[in-house]
């Protein structure tokens, strides 16, 4: 997937999007 670890992905995702992958998924689903 291009990321060495899920924790690293979460850190980068939070920095880029301002929220965690889980929060983003919840927001997308409504």
C-alpha positions in Angstrom: 0.0 0.0 0.0 3.1 2.2 0.1 3.0 2.8 3.9 5.4 1.0 6.2 2.9 0.9 9.0 -0.7 1.8 9.8 0.4 4.1 12.6 2.6 6.1 10.2 -0.3 6.3 7.8 -2.6 7.6 10.5 0.0 10.2 11.5 0.4 11.5 8.0 -3.4 11.3 7.3 -4.1 13.3 10.5 -1.5 15.9 9.5 -2.9 16.3 6.0 -6.6 16.1 6.7 -6.8 17.4 10.3 -8.6 14.3 11.5 -8.0 10.6 12.0 -8.8 8.0 9.2 -11.6 6.6 11.4 -13.1 10.1 11.9 -12.8 10.7 8.2 -14.5 7.4 7.4 -17.4 8.2 9.7 -17.8 11.7 8.2 -17.9 10.2 4.7 -20.5 7.6 5.6 -22.5 10.2 7.4 
